[in-house]
Amino acid sequence: MIFHNGAWTHTWQGEDTSFNTIGAMTFRASLQKEFGQNLMFEKGYDLGSVNGWEVCQIENKEKVLQNASQADKIIICLGEMPATEKPGDVKSLNLCEEQQELVKALQETGKPVILVLLFGKPHIIREIEPKSAAIINAYLPGDFGGDALTEIIVGKENPSGKLPYTYPKYDGVIEYYDYVNSEAKTNKLDAKPIDPQWPFGFGLSYTSYSYSNLKIENLGAGKFKASIDVKNTGPKAGKEVVQWYITDEYASITPANKKLRHFEKTSLEPGQSKNLVFSIDSKHLQFVNSTNQWTTEPGEFTLKVGDQSVGFLLK
């Protein structure tokens, strides 16, 4: 269970599992309860670290691949050693090579492979992402994370989470969603200065959503009223996190590409639409100037929600 909880659980570093919550089920136990004899399990590797480098010891690879060849679908949990504070420092965000090689071997079977990421921080999975049928970023889901993951995998629960950070594609390249536009420019035609694995705010579900009719009304005195229609266009009921971003097009210092100014989660049945409203005032248009003071400057702004955008002017 320490891999569900990380290291700040009942004991520091998560070392003593005797204090774990009574009755909590591991992911394996929860899957076993759901699938019974139809679930095959095989331990794939042991986790460890040496001088700040994460290392893995592959176990029973032949048995793992043998079971995989008989399965309809493959679920593999990827993780890291639980650690807190200074002991949690690592020298690289790369997922250890042994875990990646095991995933690649499983993908070569041709069976759908589902990755479950049990990380307190992002790890680089660039090489194994393209051939994965699905990826669940479970973070450290807690004592009852096993049950939650099972409900998502079997479709009892429709996931609705969004990334709270930009997920990096390369080790040592940590990008931010609110980069300034000049950081995204290059004179090399084939280069991508901003190229994360997934952007901030990204997340899929078992349904789909569309955005339309983004409007903004100037109420005067630096206040605006914005609205948008959100529709569930897929087959399942779900919850969508609607994210409202504002871009300051011109400022006395180079402005950010965009800033998240509001977000809300709304529940939608298949085919249902809702009109959402966001009230904008001066605090949503502020930035820190060259003298480290919050300030609002008149000028052109752009509101972005989903694939919709609309400009407005602050006088």
C-alpha angles and dihedrals in degrees: 000000000000088000089058093050107031117216104308097074126102095324132030112267087009089260102140110060092180088086095055118127111279113244097019113135128219118233089256093051092049092050089047090054090052100043104024113188091359090075119088118192132192129169109238107186149349120239126225145141136229120197092335095315117115112232134180135203112214114221131193094354093164091050091047092053092044091055090044091055089058096045130094092212134012126219118191124183116214120196153153135233112277111249139153137206115346094351086061093066115113131189095224139024091213113120106243112272095238093060091048093049091051091051091049091051090051091048089054089064088073092233120128108268120206116198118209111195113207098183134136087205133024119275125199110260099160094130097049101038099079096061096041116110092209139352125208114195097207097168107191099326099187135232094321096038091108091063092045093051092049092051090052094048095049092044099248089121126038109219116232106170124129128206112266090202140030106270108226123231097196133043111252094017106104110177131188128215093227097057118150115255094246089064090062095055128095139164091223111094095209097044126105109199091184107042114145126170088242130355126244110278095025121141138140132216139183091270137042136236137207130204125210146156098035106184136173129197125198108227094180130242091069094302128125136182117215128187138179139180117234121192133189102228096174137082101260137061111253149158121249124200104219110207123200116201128184126201122199101213097197131017142155088261126034105283126223119263087244141333127217104236103168142002136180137176118231129187118228133182118216108290093008122133130199132190112223126196130205122189112214124200137163095286089064090055099048129112136177110262131210092280092053093253127132109246141168119214126193117245146087123332135179126213115208126191120168107315092337128096137174132181127228137179128230110202 
